[in-house]
Amino acid sequence: KQEVTQIPAALSVPEGENLVLNCSFTDSAIYNLQWFRQDPGKGLTSLLLIQSSQREQTSGRLNASLDKSSGRSTLYIAASQPGDSATYLCAVRGGNQFYFGTGTSLTVIP
Amino acid sequence: NAGVTQTPKFQVLKTGQSMTLQCAQDMNHEYMSWYRQDPGMGLRLIHYSVGAGITDQGEVPNGYNVSRSTTEDFPLRLLSAAPSQTSVYFCASSPTWGGRGSTDTQYFGPGTRLTVL
């Protein structure tokens, strides 16, 4: 069974700092990996999707990388802003199912 | 487009009661799914559907039923509610259920917060 782990569980940084969120998974036979953002009391919003054949994807200040062989992905956020405060979840797709990590709660301090 | 809608937003049940959580999408998506989100556990897949008339079990299906009679709707039924089913429930949809190279993302509804006493 696929296990997805996100470390750290919580992170607090001052505004303007660059930061990295980590995601690891146990089974490298994945179709793709996605990073989501969840605001308190809300649903999930997709940020980036990386196919299993890709190494990275970029969207604005966000860059996600994937190392399938080592079972790791990182989400890099450049020049963090208070509006980036949210919980970030990664999810891997294997077959017909998505497996989610427990998330990293990010607080960006003005 | 309204996207993925869920009703109700909040619900309180007593142990043993039954109810249906509603989910609808207006994007003509093939794939729909239900998750529950519990503190420290992440999102776990309950049931999913790859098209009208086709459903399958996810990671935690016990105590829940689903059906998919139309492309738009994917209700989740709790047969006899238990305190262990207290959770936040999310419905999601995806355009297709492609193969390994698929870039289809999932679109999530706002969630239903369920408390079983």
HADDOCK unambig.tbl for C-alpha pairs under 7 A between the chains (distance, minus, plus):
assign (segid A and resid 31 and name CA) (segid B and resid 100 and name CA) 4.77 0.50 0.50
assign (segid A and resid 31 and name CA) (segid B and resid 101 and name CA) 6.81 0.50 0.50
assign (segid A and resid 42 and name CA) (segid B and resid 110 and name CA) 5.21 0.50 0.50
assign (segid A and resid 42 and name CA) (segid B and resid 111 and name CA) 6.89 0.50 0.50
assign (segid A and resid 43 and name CA) (segid B and resid 108 and name CA) 5.69 0.50 0.50
assign (segid A and resid 43 and name CA) (segid B and resid 109 and name CA) 5.66 0.50 0.50
assign (segid A and resid 43 and name CA) (segid B and resid 110 and name CA) 4.39 0.50 0.50
assign (segid A and resid 43 and name CA) (segid B and resid 111 and name CA) 6.07 0.50 0.50
assign (segid A and resid 44 and name CA) (segid B and resid 108 and name CA) 5.65 0.50 0.50
assign (segid A and resid 45 and name CA) (segid B and resid 108 and name CA) 6.99 0.50 0.50
assign (segid A and resid 46 and name CA) (segid B and resid 105 and name CA) 6.97 0.50 0.50
assign (segid A and resid 49 and name CA) (segid B and resid 103 and name CA) 6.94 0.50 0.50
assign (segid A and resid 51 and name CA) (segid B and resid 101 and name CA) 6.43 0.50 0.50
assign (segid A and resid 51 and name CA) (segid B and resid 103 and name CA) 6.88 0.50 0.50
assign (segid A and resid 100 and name CA) (segid B and resid 42 and name CA) 5.99 0.50 0.50
assign (segid A and resid 100 and name CA) (segid B and resid 43 and name CA) 5.69 0.50 0.50
assign (segid A and resid 101 and name CA) (segid B and resid 42 and name CA) 5.57 0.50 0.50
assign (segid A and resid 102 and name CA) (segid B and resid 40 and name CA) 6.05 0.50 0.50
assign (segid A and resid 102 and name CA) (segid B and resid 41 and name CA) 5.80 0.50 0.50
assign (segid A and resid 102 and name CA) (segid B and resid 42 and name CA) 3.99 0.50 0.50
assign (segid A and resid 103 and name CA) (segid B and resid 42 and name CA) 6.99 0.50 0.50
